């Protein structure tokens, strides 16, 4: 892995992607592998601005999509790529698939509205504005029923505008359709946390073994 290896763990809100990112990182560090953990939205300037917009119901949906894409470009070129060049395994909690699933679902909702100014916003447009970063080497999609994921949310924290069962059902469908077409690894998020962690670790280990 002299050139590094880029892994993404993705899924709908509260699917467990953050937990599994940390667990995989810990397992690899125990094996003496250089690991860099990261997430989106990032901690770079565009990511900080994006976090503010995620709680703003009045922000145009195209603004969300463009900010996600801008944050991703900054995230990849300022943080991910340099670590890959140093030979790290980079593990990101969310990446391109998250934008395509969420912003495409938003676009679908607005296309159903008669006077929506965003009728031309669709999956192809979302993919186009995210073309300035490469695909990861390996992507895991943790699949879970939105009803279960929302039940995991802390009731004292206000939900973001994306966090409704109806909307997340649409997002989940897009995640799964794309995962099947792109051969991403779909993991059952209803399994015990440690079992999911073992599936992810074993999949990565087998891939590296095949490459060696």
C-alpha positions as CSV (number, residue, x, y, z in Angstrom):
1,X,0.0,0.0,0.0
2,X,2.8,2.4,-0.9
3,X,0.3,4.6,-2.7
4,X,-2.2,4.4,0.1
5,X,-5.7,3.0,0.1
6,X,-9.0,5.0,0.2
7,X,-12.0,3.5,2.0
8,X,-15.4,5.1,2.4
9,X,-18.1,3.9,4.8
10,X,-21.4,5.5,4.0
11,X,-25.2,5.1,4.6
12,X,-28.2,7.1,5.7
13,X,-28.2,9.1,9.0
14,X,-27.5,7.1,12.1
15,X,-26.7,4.0,10.0
16,X,-23.5,3.5,12.1
17,X,-21.0,4.7,9.5
18,X,-19.2,6.9,12.1
19,X,-18.9,4.0,14.6
20,X,-17.6,1.6,11.9
21,X,-15.1,4.2,10.6
22,X,-13.6,4.3,14.0
23,X,-13.7,0.6,14.5
24,X,-12.0,-0.2,11.2
25,X,-9.3,2.4,11.9
26,X,-8.6,0.9,15.3
27,X,-8.3,-2.6,13.9
28,X,-5.8,-1.5,11.2
29,X,-3.8,0.6,13.7
30,X,-3.4,-2.6,15.8
31,X,-1.9,-4.3,12.8
32,X,0.7,-1.5,12.5
33,X,-1.0,0.1,9.4
34,X,-0.8,3.9,9.0
35,X,-4.4,5.2,9.2
36,X,-6.0,8.5,8.7
37,X,-9.7,8.9,9.8
38,X,-11.8,11.7,8.3
39,X,-15.5,12.6,7.6
40,X,-17.8,14.7,5.6
41,X,-18.9,17.5,6.0
42,X,-15.2,18.1,6.6
43,X,-13.5,20.5,9.1
44,X,-12.3,22.7,6.2
45,X,-13.9,26.1,5.6
46,X,-16.4,24.9,3.1
47,X,-17.4,22.1,5.4
48,X,-18.0,24.5,8.3
49,X,-20.2,26.7,6.2
50,X,-22.1,23.6,5.0
51,X,-22.8,22.5,8.5
52,X,-24.6,25.8,9.1
53,X,-26.8,25.3,6.0
54,X,-27.8,21.8,6.9
55,X,-30.1,23.3,9.6
56,X,-31.5,25.9,7.3
57,X,-34.8,24.8,5.8
58,X,-35.0,27.8,3.6
59,X,-31.7,27.3,1.8
60,X,-32.2,26.4,-1.9
61,X,-31.5,22.7,-2.5
62,X,-29.0,23.6,-5.2
63,X,-27.0,25.5,-2.6
64,X,-26.8,22.3,-0.5
65,X,-25.5,20.3,-3.5
66,X,-23.0,22.9,-4.5
67,X,-21.6,23.3,-1.0
68,X,-21.3,19.5,-0.5
69,X,-19.3,19.3,-3.8
70,X,-17.1,22.3,-2.9
71,X,-16.4,20.8,0.5
72,X,-15.5,17.5,-1.1
73,X,-13.0,19.1,-3.5
74,X,-11.3,20.9,-0.6
75,X,-11.5,17.8,1.6
76,X,-9.9,15.5,-1.0
77,X,-7.2,17.7,-2.3
78,X,-6.1,19.3,1.0
79,X,-6.5,16.2,3.3
80,X,-7.2,12.9,1.7
81,X,-4.8,13.0,-1.3
82,X,-1.8,14.1,0.8
83,X,-2.3,11.3,3.2
84,X,-2.7,8.7,0.4
85,X,0.6,10.0,-1.1
86,X,2.2,9.3,2.3
87,X,1.0,5.7,2.2
88,X,-1.9,6.0,4.7
89,X,-5.1,4.0,4.6
90,X,-7.6,6.8,4.6
91,X,-11.1,6.0,5.9
92,X,-13.8,8.6,5.3
93,X,-17.2,8.6,7.0
94,X,-19.3,9.6,3.9
95,X,-18.1,10.8,0.5
96,X,-19.6,11.1,-3.1
97,X,-22.3,8.5,-2.7
98,X,-23.8,10.5,0.2
99,X,-24.2,13.5,-2.1
100,X,-25.6,11.6,-4.9
101,X,-28.2,9.8,-2.7
102,X,-29.3,12.8,-0.7
103,X,-29.2,15.5,-3.3
104,X,-30.9,13.3,-5.9
105,X,-33.6,12.5,-3.4
106,X,-34.1,16.2,-2.8
107,X,-34.3,16.8,-6.6
108,X,-36.9,14.1,-6.9
109,X,-39.0,15.8,-4.3
110,X,-38.8,19.2,-6.1
111,X,-39.5,17.7,-9.5
112,X,-42.9,16.7,-8.2
113,X,-43.7,20.3,-7.3
114,X,-45.4,22.2,-10.1
115,X,-43.7,25.5,-9.8
116,X,-40.3,24.3,-8.5
117,X,-37.3,26.2,-10.0
118,X,-35.2,23.1,-9.5
119,X,-36.9,20.8,-12.0
120,X,-33.6,20.5,-14.0
121,X,-31.7,19.4,-11.0
122,X,-31.3,15.6,-11.1
123,X,-28.8,12.8,-10.4
124,X,-26.8,13.5,-13.5
125,X,-26.3,17.1,-12.4
126,X,-25.3,16.0,-8.9
127,X,-22.8,13.6,-10.4
128,X,-21.4,16.3,-12.7
129,X,-20.6,18.7,-9.9
130,X,-18.9,15.9,-8.0
131,X,-16.6,14.9,-10.9
132,X,-13.6,16.8,-9.6
133,X,-12.7,14.1,-7.1
134,X,-11.9,10.4,-7.8
135,X,-13.8,7.4,-6.6
136,X,-12.5,5.6,-3.5
137,X,-10.8,2.2,-3.7
138,X,-13.5,0.5,-1.6
139,X,-16.9,1.7,-0.5
140,X,-19.2,0.1,2.1
141,X,-22.8,1.0,2.3
142,X,-24.4,0.3,5.7
143,X,-28.0,-0.4,5.0
144,X,-30.6,0.2,7.7
145,X,-34.4,1.0,7.8
146,X,-34.9,4.7,8.3
147,X,-37.3,4.1,11.1
148,X,-34.5,2.3,13.0
149,X,-32.0,5.0,12.2
150,X,-34.2,7.8,13.4
151,X,-35.0,5.9,16.6
152,X,-31.3,6.0,17.4
153,X,-31.2,9.8,17.3
154,X,-30.8,11.8,20.5
155,X,-34.2,13.2,21.2
156,X,-32.7,16.3,22.8
157,X,-31.0,17.3,19.5
158,X,-33.0,18.9,16.8
159,X,-33.3,16.9,13.6
160,X,-31.7,18.2,10.4
161,X,-34.0,18.9,7.4
162,X,-33.0,15.5,5.8
163,X,-34.1,13.5,8.8
164,X,-37.7,12.3,8.0
165,X,-38.7,8.7,7.3
166,X,-40.2,9.5,3.9
167,X,-37.1,11.3,2.7
168,X,-34.7,8.7,4.1
169,X,-36.7,6.0,2.4
170,X,-35.9,7.7,-1.0
171,X,-32.3,8.1,0.0
172,X,-31.9,4.5,1.0
173,X,-33.3,3.3,-2.3
174,X,-30.8,5.4,-4.3
175,X,-27.9,4.1,-2.1
176,X,-28.9,0.5,-2.7
177,X,-29.5,0.9,-6.4
178,X,-26.1,2.5,-7.0
179,X,-24.3,0.1,-4.6
180,X,-25.6,-2.9,-6.7
181,X,-24.6,-1.3,-10.0
182,X,-21.2,-0.2,-8.8
183,X,-20.4,-3.3,-6.8
184,X,-20.1,-1.4,-3.5
185,X,-20.3,-3.7,-0.4
186,X,-23.7,-3.6,1.2
187,X,-23.7,-4.4,4.9
188,X,-26.8,-5.1,7.0
189,X,-26.8,-2.3,9.5
190,X,-29.2,-4.2,11.8
191,X,-26.5,-6.7,12.7
192,X,-24.6,-6.3,16.0
193,X,-21.9,-3.6,15.8
194,X,-19.0,-5.9,16.2
195,X,-20.3,-8.3,13.6
196,X,-20.5,-5.4,11.1
197,X,-17.0,-4.4,12.1
198,X,-15.7,-7.9,11.4
199,X,-17.4,-8.0,7.9
200,X,-15.8,-4.7,7.0
201,X,-12.4,-5.7,8.2
202,X,-12.5,-9.1,6.6
203,X,-13.6,-7.6,3.3
204,X,-10.7,-5.2,3.3
205,X,-8.2,-7.9,4.4
206,X,-9.2,-10.2,1.6
207,X,-8.9,-7.4,-1.0
208,X,-5.4,-6.5,0.1
209,X,-4.4,-10.2,0.1
210,X,-5.6,-10.5,-3.5
211,X,-3.6,-7.5,-4.5
212,X,-0.4,-8.6,-2.9
